Amino acid sequence: MHLGTSPPYGGERTTTEITRARTFHRLGLICERNTNQAFNSQAPWATSKPPLTELSAQAKVTLFQLIVVVLVTALFSLSTINCARRHFAHDPAAQQLIYQTVLGVLALGDAAHLAVTLYAMEPATRLRFGSWSTLVWATVVTDVSLFASRILWHCGVGRDVITGYQIRGKDRKDE
């Protein structure tokens, strides 16, 4: 994907094409200035060969499929939580079970994503934070912050905890 004015097929780019390309970058779907740089910065320690100057069609498709998977996961999670709020407003216990399931699965995904990222690094590079690329930093910071917030929710921070007593219609004072 080129951000310049001349597309790979020749001729001038339309304003819409340039705006669309810049919008993808602004949304943070690709952290670096172009797909090659984003692709090459995923594991800069992995090889001594010079980085690719042009991605293959397969690599571009894979990169954009990954973006779609992330967006679908986010939209599904947000719509599930919104639906639970709207349709189970009368039943806080059911809401919490739905939130617990969604946030639990997402927390496992965060942990797995972080583990795979760190596992793929060379052992000497894992603790040399200065050698990490922008993309690796973005991945680690995002994963840790999302994981921490989801675990804090499970610990009861920032929410009313519905206990087993309240679910069965009892109050702790009754016992």
C-alpha angles and dihedrals in degrees: 000000000000123000093194127093101262119069123213092255094057132253128071125310118242120240089247092056092049092046092048092050092048091046091058089053094046092051088059095241088132115029099201130058095265140008094258092056092045091048094047094046094059092084110006091163094055100086143017091218118107113265121265115271094200127025120228118247089250092055092049092049091049092049093051092044088056090052090051092049091052092048093047091049091050094046092047092050094047093046092048092052092045091049091050091051093049102041101033099042088122093053113053092174091059090047091054092050090053093046090046092053096046095043092043093055091045091049090053089050091051092050092047092047092050092045093051091047093051093040091055091056121089109258092244092053097050094079098033095090093176091065094056117109124235090257093052091048091049091049095049096043093046094046095047094047094047092044092049094049092049093048091048089054089054088050090056099252113152098004142080107258114223107212128205089255092058092047091056091048095252128119123218089241090063093068 
